[in-house]
C-alpha cells in the first residue's frame, strides 16, 4: 500500500464521493458590521448591535448561503453575531443554536476603547495582540491561547462525527 492510499479517509480511494458525503461541511461566517467596528473600537463582550450596513451584510450572506441549506447554524450569543445568525436561519431554514465558546475575545479594560487610544496607552500590549502572542491578555481580559482553546472546543462540537454529511454554519467574531 502506498503512503498516499493510507492517508486517505476510509473508502476515499475507491469512492471519493462517498468520503465527501460523510464529511461535515463547516462554513465560518463573521458577523456583519457592528457599532464598535464602525467606530474603530474594541468590541469584546460588549453586546453591541449591527449597524444598518451590518444588517445588509447579514442579509446578503444569508441569501448566499440559502442554496447550501445548512442543517445547523451555531452562533456566538453576542447580539451582533446573533442578529447575523437569525438572518441566516430565516433564509436557510436551518436550526439555530448559541454557543458562548464562539464569543469574541474578552478584551477586559479595552472594551469599548478606541483602537488609537489603546495603542497610545498600551503600545506593547497592542503590538502583542496584533502578532497573536499566545500569552497576550488585556487587563481583565483573556489570553490569546485561551480564546483559541474555547473556539477549538466549539469547532470540535460542530464537527461531531455523528452528523455525517451535514452543512453547519458557525457565526462568530474576529479575534
FENMONOR-V264677 format. One line per field, one symbol per residue. ss: DSSP state (2 for helix, 1 for strand, 0 for the rest). phi: phi as a letter, one per 20 degrees, with the letter a starting at -180 (. if undefined). psi: psi as a letter, one per 40 degrees, with the letter a starting at -180 (. if undefined). Layout:
ss = ???
phi = ???
psi = ???
This chain:
ss = 0022222000000002222222001111110001222200100000000102222222222222220000011110002222222222222200111102220000022200012222222022222222000000100000122222222222222200000000111111000
phi = .egffffefgmffebgfffffefeddddcegfgdgfffelcfelefeeefegfffffffffgffegfelffccdcgefgffffffffffffdnffdcccffeffgfdlfegnffgfffffecgfffffffemggefbfgmdefgfffgffffffffffegfecfnfdcdddbcfd
psi = hiddddeiihedddgddddddeihhhhhhiiihiddddefihdbehgiiiidddddddddddddedeefidihhiieiddddddddddddddeiihiihdeeiihhebeeheiidddddddgddddddddefhdehhiheaiidddddddddddddddfheefieihhhhhaii.
